[in-house]
Amino acid sequence: MGDFVRVAGSGEVQPGHGMVAEVNGKTLAVFNVDGTFHAIDNTCVHRGGPLGEGDLEGSIVTCPWHGWKFDVTTGTCVANPMAKVEVYQVKVEGTDVKVLL
């Protein structure tokens, strides 16, 4: 069983945006979907693009390299449900966004 680790402050990720966070040797993409935070693996399964740098529309992030789209709540690729990125459990304590690693 892992521990919840701080990845960002809640004010660092505005609604409708994401960011890249490096913690405990992992690179994560952290998103704010209407005030709810989500974290997925930052690496697109297609060609390794940085998902945390992609555009977020609702709960769908578009990889900036080749346009693959992923639901940040499930990690599932929109066009190919067999393609997934890892999803991490998130909780907010005070102003800290924490991810279970």
C-alpha positions in Angstrom: 0.0 0.0 0.0 1.3 3.4 -0.9 1.2 6.8 0.6 -0.5 10.1 -0.5 2.2 12.5 -1.7 1.8 16.2 -2.4 2.0 16.9 -6.1 0.7 20.5 -6.3 -1.1 23.3 -4.5 -4.7 23.6 -5.4 -4.1 27.1 -6.7 -1.4 25.9 -9.1 -3.9 24.2 -11.4 -6.7 26.3 -12.6 -10.1 24.8 -13.6 -9.8 23.5 -17.2 -6.0 23.2 -17.1 -3.4 20.7 -16.3 0.3 20.6 -15.2 3.2 18.2 -15.1 4.4 17.1 -11.7 7.5 15.0 -10.9 7.3 13.1 -7.6 9.0 10.0 -6.3 10.5 9.2 -9.6 7.2 9.4 -11.5 6.1 12.0 -14.0 2.3 12.7 -13.6 -0.2 14.9 -15.3 -2.5 16.6 -12.9 -5.7 18.2 -14.1 -8.5 20.4 -12.6 -11.9 19.5 -14.0 -14.4 22.0 -12.7 -12.7 22.0 -9.2 -12.1 18.2 -9.0 -8.5 17.1 -9.4 -7.4 14.1 -11.4 -3.9 12.6 -12.0 -2.8 10.2 -14.7 0.5 9.1 -16.1 2.1 11.9 -18.1 3.3 9.7 -20.9 0.9 9.1 -23.9 0.9 5.5 -24.9 1.1 6.4 -28.6 4.5 8.0 -28.8 5.3 9.2 -25.3 3.9 12.7 -25.6 3.5 14.8 -22.4 -0.2 14.7 -21.5 0.1 17.3 -18.8 1.0 19.8 -21.5 -2.1 19.0 -23.6 -5.3 21.0 -23.9 -8.2 20.0 -21.6 -11.8 20.1 -22.7 -14.2 18.9 -20.0 -12.5 15.7 -18.8 -10.7 15.0 -22.1 -7.0 15.9 -22.6 -5.5 16.0 -26.1 -1.9 14.9 -26.4 0.1 17.8 -27.8 2.2 15.6 -30.0 -0.2 13.6 -32.2 -3.7 14.5 -30.9 -4.6 11.3 -29.1 -7.4 12.0 -26.6 -7.7 10.5 -23.1 -10.4 10.8 -20.4 -8.5 12.0 -17.3 -11.1 10.4 -15.0 -10.5 6.9 -16.4 -7.2 7.1 -18.3 -9.0 5.6 -21.4 -8.2 6.7 -24.9 -11.3 8.1 -26.6 -10.7 6.5 -30.0 -9.2 3.2 -28.7 -10.6 2.1 -25.4 -7.9 -0.7 -25.2 -5.3 2.1 -24.9 -5.1 3.4 -21.4 -2.7 5.4 -19.1 -2.5 4.8 -15.4 -4.9 6.7 -13.2 -3.9 7.7 -9.7 -6.2 8.3 -6.7 -6.2 12.0 -5.7 -7.3 13.8 -2.5 -7.1 17.4 -1.4 -6.0 18.3 2.1 -6.3 22.0 2.8 -4.5 23.5 -0.2 -2.4 20.4 -1.0 -3.3 18.1 -3.9 -2.0 14.6 -3.1 -1.7 11.5 -5.1 -1.6 7.9 -3.9 1.7 6.4 -5.0 
